[in-house]
Amino acid sequence: MLKYPDNFMTVVKREYPHKRKLHSAIKEGREVAVGSILKSLNSNALDPELMITLIDANNTNVLRRLAITCLRRRALYEEWCKIISARGKSQ
């Protein structure tokens, strides 16, 4: 069982407040489940069709906010990768 840093759990809960399965997986230290959930949530973060619609509507502010959300979520997945990598080196 992996003990995640408290700040990681705090950031995940703030970014994904309604993803109870993710919260439980972190609390229980289920690293494969956490990685799978974070990756799947990150992979469909910005739909190309939505991007085109927003650009066509000249709604770049919304597009920008969505892109920033994608970057935050990607950073969370990358942080998970670092945590897992550091764990592997310490064993």
C-alpha positions in Angstrom: 0.0 0.0 0.0 1.3 3.4 -1.0 1.0 6.4 1.3 0.4 9.4 -0.8 1.6 12.8 0.3 -1.2 14.8 2.0 -0.7 17.7 -0.4 -1.3 15.3 -3.4 -4.6 14.2 -2.0 -5.6 17.8 -1.3 -4.9 18.9 -4.8 -6.7 15.9 -6.3 -9.8 16.5 -4.2 -9.8 20.2 -5.3 -9.4 19.3 -9.0 -11.8 16.4 -8.9 -14.2 17.1 -6.1 -16.9 14.5 -7.2 -14.6 11.6 -8.1 -15.1 9.5 -5.0 -13.5 6.4 -6.5 -10.3 8.4 -7.1 -10.3 9.8 -3.6 -10.8 6.2 -2.1 -8.1 4.8 -4.3 -5.6 7.4 -3.1 -6.7 6.9 0.6 -6.3 3.1 0.2 -3.0 3.4 -1.6 -4.1 1.6 -4.7 -1.5 3.0 -7.1 -2.6 1.3 -10.3 -6.2 2.4 -9.8 -5.1 6.0 -9.1 -2.9 6.1 -12.2 -5.6 4.6 -14.4 -8.2 7.0 -13.2 -6.0 10.1 -13.5 -4.9 9.0 -17.0 -8.4 8.4 -18.2 -9.6 11.8 -16.8 -6.7 13.5 -18.5 -7.1 11.8 -21.9 -10.5 13.3 -22.7 -10.0 16.7 -21.1 -10.3 18.9 -24.2 -12.5 17.6 -27.1 -11.3 18.8 -30.5 -14.9 19.4 -31.7 -15.5 21.6 -28.7 -12.3 23.5 -29.4 -13.4 24.2 -33.0 -16.9 25.3 -31.8 -15.3 27.7 -29.3 -12.9 29.1 -31.9 -15.6 29.5 -34.5 -17.7 31.4 -31.9 -14.7 33.5 -31.0 -15.0 32.3 -27.4 -11.3 32.1 -26.7 -11.8 32.9 -22.9 -13.6 29.6 -22.4 -11.1 27.8 -24.6 -8.3 29.2 -22.5 -9.9 28.2 -19.2 -10.4 24.6 -20.5 -6.8 24.5 -21.7 -5.5 25.7 -18.3 -7.7 22.9 -16.6 -6.1 20.4 -19.0 -2.6 21.6 -18.0 -3.4 21.3 -14.3 -4.8 17.8 -14.7 -1.8 16.7 -16.8 0.5 18.0 -14.0 -1.4 15.9 -11.5 -0.9 12.8 -13.6 2.8 13.7 -14.0 3.0 14.2 -10.2 1.5 10.7 -9.7 4.2 9.3 -12.1 6.9 11.0 -10.0 5.5 9.6 -6.8 5.4 6.1 -8.3 8.9 6.4 -9.7 10.3 7.6 -6.4 8.7 4.7 -4.6 10.3 2.3 -7.0 13.7 3.7 -6.4 13.3 3.6 -2.6 12.4 -0.1 -2.6 
